Amino acid sequence: MNHFHELTVARVQRDTRDAVLLTLDVPVELKDLYRYQPGQHLTLRAQIEGEDVRRSYSVFSAIQDDELRIGIKKVAGGVFSSWANEHIVKGMKLEVMPPSGSFHVALAAEHKKHYLGFAAGSGITPLFSIIKSALQAEPESCFTLVYGNRASSTVMLREELADLKDRFLERLSIVHVMSREKQDIDLFNGRIDGAKCHALFQHWISIAEIDTAFICGPEAMMQSVSSALMDAGLSKEKIRTELFFASAPTQQRKPSAVQAAEGRCDVTLVIDGRHQSFSMDRNQQSVLEAGLAQGIDIPYACKGGICATCRCKVSEGKVDMDANYVLEDYEIARGFVLSCQAYPASETLVIDFDQDG
Ligand SMILES: Cc1cc2nc3c(=O)[nH]c(=O)nc-3n(C[C@H](O)[C@H](O)[C@H](O)COP(=O)(O)OP(=O)(O)OC[C@H]3O[C@@H](n4cnc5c(N)ncnc54)[C@H](O)[C@@H]3O)c2cc1C
């Protein structure tokens, strides 16, 4: 399941000056494997200047589209996003893992829901898939999107959003919030932060009518929107978040219980039904790093507790987990952990990468 396959780039489309849209061709024999839920993402891998670089990119096409499309926005000094924007051309083969992620809710034709989305910058990609999929799958549901950007020239998927608005005039409402381009309605100028949300909830959006809110953007924006939604009465369970990038440095983090975990641990990893064992220090490396050092092909991408590509289940023993931006409480209760953030807290450990549910 969690292996890379070569997919051919069928189309490359320049979206904004610093963002590119890619359509990936999925061969018939891989169609089932690459079927996605709205809001899911793909892990891409490339050799860039001799390094194995992996990054996650959300699918922005809708589940009803017979297409697999992603959008990559260049970040300043970014290794993968710069390479992708400058080097990917039509016909090129890319190494891509099948879709994963849980930034979505179940859709059903009989639903009559009001969804609310907050996106900033490239955070529009999973939301676009969720909006388009939901409006098509649920004829009586509606969607309000609040989308933050610097100016209209930097708005990703601008044309696609305008087309969607034309198609679902009555059921889709889009509020563009711009920080460096003045718009007629003052409420729509500035940044999406707590104060902006409170003002929007007073004058524009009735939180009492919202069934589910989705938020995707920088960490600070996600936190302030979440708090504002809860202040306005929306319960935590109705708020779904997807983080692209954590503000704090993630790679140098140390395990929280490091002082309690001395000695060594015998670890067995179960991947594709194969059991691979090794011994590791309990406080030096994460289980992911130790396994990779043994040459084991473990699925991973961000190494920062964000993308969940390295999600696995502890079936024997105990781990301490450091950063976790993605696993829900119920997953942790069932024994799921992120191997990039997991440090052994027992003398033996069996970790299963084949468990999905
Ligand atoms: C689940 C998931 C889905 C994602 N979907 C998309 C998507 O659809 N489109 C998209 O463009 N990106 C998406 N991302 C972000 C993407 O995976 C990369 O993090 C991003 O492209 C930067 O990678 P890079 O190698 O260019 O930058 P790096 O070389 O990793 O970082 C370079 C510098 O930029 C900073 N930085 C890294 N990422 C960001 C960021 N997102 N915003 C601001 N600063 C950053 C770093 O701290 C560093 O200083 C997603 C991330 C996750 C976890």
The ligand as an SDF file (V2000), in Angstrom:
LIG
                    3D

 53 58  0  0  0  0  0  0  0  0999 V2000
   -0.5930   16.8770    4.4910 C   0  0  0  0  0  0  0  0  0  0  0  0
    0.1360   17.9610    3.7250 C   0  0  0  0  0  0  0  0  0  0  0  0
   -0.3860   18.4300    2.5200 C   0  0  0  0  0  0  0  0  0  0  0  0
    0.2620   19.4370    1.8080 C   0  0  0  0  0  0  0  0  0  0  0  0
   -0.2840   19.8950    0.6410 N   0  0  0  0  0  0  0  0  0  0  0  0
    0.3300   20.8870   -0.0530 C   0  0  0  0  0  0  0  0  0  0  0  0
   -0.2380   21.3670   -1.2730 C   0  0  0  0  0  0  0  0  0  0  0  0
   -1.2820   20.8860   -1.7390 O   0  0  0  0  0  0  0  0  0  0  0  0
    0.4200   22.3570   -1.9310 N   0  0  0  0  0  0  0  0  0  0  0  0
    1.5880   22.9100   -1.4480 C   0  0  0  0  0  0  0  0  0  0  0  0
    2.1400   23.7890   -2.1080 O   0  0  0  0  0  0  0  0  0  0  0  0
    2.1370   22.4660   -0.2860 N   0  0  0  0  0  0  0  0  0  0  0  0
    1.5460   21.4640    0.4050 C   0  0  0  0  0  0  0  0  0  0  0  0
    2.1200   20.9970    1.5690 N   0  0  0  0  0  0  0  0  0  0  0  0
    3.4370   21.5350    1.9830 C   0  0  0  0  0  0  0  0  0  0  0  0
    4.5340   20.7110    1.2900 C   0  0  0  0  0  0  0  0  0  0  0  0
    4.5250   19.3720    1.7370 O   0  0  0  0  0  0  0  0  0  0  0  0
    5.9340   21.2660    1.5680 C   0  0  0  0  0  0  0  0  0  0  0  0
    6.0890   21.4400    2.9630 O   0  0  0  0  0  0  0  0  0  0  0  0
    6.1730   22.5980    0.8760 C   0  0  0  0  0  0  0  0  0  0  0  0
    6.0340   22.4560   -0.5290 O   0  0  0  0  0  0  0  0  0  0  0  0
    7.6040   23.1170    1.1970 C   0  0  0  0  0  0  0  0  0  0  0  0
    8.5300   22.1190    0.8390 O   0  0  0  0  0  0  0  0  0  0  0  0
    9.9750   22.5370    0.3160 P   0  0  0  0  0  0  0  0  0  0  0  0
   10.8030   21.2990    0.2050 O   0  0  0  0  0  0  0  0  0  0  0  0
    9.8630   23.4030   -0.8740 O   0  0  0  0  0  0  0  0  0  0  0  0
   10.4950   23.4590    1.5160 O   0  0  0  0  0  0  0  0  0  0  0  0
   11.6300   23.0600    2.5740 P   0  0  0  0  0  0  0  0  0  0  0  0
   12.9380   22.9530    1.8900 O   0  0  0  0  0  0  0  0  0  0  0  0
   11.1370   21.8860    3.3800 O   0  0  0  0  0  0  0  0  0  0  0  0
   11.6020   24.3480    3.5200 O   0  0  0  0  0  0  0  0  0  0  0  0
   12.2270   25.5790    3.1050 C   0  0  0  0  0  0  0  0  0  0  0  0
   11.8610   26.6980    4.0490 C   0  0  0  0  0  0  0  0  0  0  0  0
   10.4610   26.9970    3.9590 O   0  0  0  0  0  0  0  0  0  0  0  0
    9.8000   26.7970    5.2130 C   0  0  0  0  0  0  0  0  0  0  0  0
    8.5170   26.1540    4.8450 N   0  0  0  0  0  0  0  0  0  0  0  0
    8.3340   24.8390    4.5280 C   0  0  0  0  0  0  0  0  0  0  0  0
    7.0630   24.6180    4.2000 N   0  0  0  0  0  0  0  0  0  0  0  0
    6.4180   25.7940    4.2700 C   0  0  0  0  0  0  0  0  0  0  0  0
    5.0820   26.1930    4.0460 C   0  0  0  0  0  0  0  0  0  0  0  0
    4.1120   25.3310    3.6390 N   0  0  0  0  0  0  0  0  0  0  0  0
    4.7860   27.5110    4.2460 N   0  0  0  0  0  0  0  0  0  0  0  0
    5.7330   28.3880    4.6500 C   0  0  0  0  0  0  0  0  0  0  0  0
    7.0160   28.0550    4.8760 N   0  0  0  0  0  0  0  0  0  0  0  0
    7.3550   26.7920    4.7060 C   0  0  0  0  0  0  0  0  0  0  0  0
   10.7520   25.9280    6.0090 C   0  0  0  0  0  0  0  0  0  0  0  0
   10.6960   26.1520    7.4020 O   0  0  0  0  0  0  0  0  0  0  0  0
   12.1100   26.3320    5.5000 C   0  0  0  0  0  0  0  0  0  0  0  0
   12.5350   27.5040    6.1310 O   0  0  0  0  0  0  0  0  0  0  0  0
    1.4710   19.9920    2.3020 C   0  0  0  0  0  0  0  0  0  0  0  0
    2.0070   19.5100    3.5040 C   0  0  0  0  0  0  0  0  0  0  0  0
    1.3520   18.5130    4.2140 C   0  0  0  0  0  0  0  0  0  0  0  0
    1.9490   18.0080    5.5050 C   0  0  0  0  0  0  0  0  0  0  0  0
  1  2  1  0
  2  3  1  0
  2 52  2  0
  3  4  2  0
  4  5  1  0
  4 50  1  0
  5  6  2  0
  6  7  1  0
  6 13  1  0
  7  8  2  0
  7  9  1  0
  9 10  1  0
 10 11  2  0
 10 12  1  0
 12 13  2  0
 13 14  1  0
 14 15  1  0
 14 50  1  0
 15 16  1  0
 16 17  1  0
 16 18  1  0
 18 19  1  0
 18 20  1  0
 20 21  1  0
 20 22  1  0
 22 23  1  0
 23 24  1  0
 24 25  2  0
 24 26  1  0
 24 27  1  0
 27 28  1  0
 28 29  2  0
 28 30  1  0
 28 31  1  0
 31 32  1  0
 32 33  1  0
 33 34  1  0
 33 48  1  0
 34 35  1  0
 35 36  1  0
 35 46  1  0
 36 37  1  0
 36 45  1  0
 37 38  2  0
 38 39  1  0
 39 40  1  0
 39 45  2  0
 40 41  1  0
 40 42  2  0
 42 43  1  0
 43 44  2  0
 44 45  1  0
 46 47  1  0
 46 48  1  0
 48 49  1  0
 50 51  2  0
 51 52  1  0
 52 53  1  0
M  END
$$$$
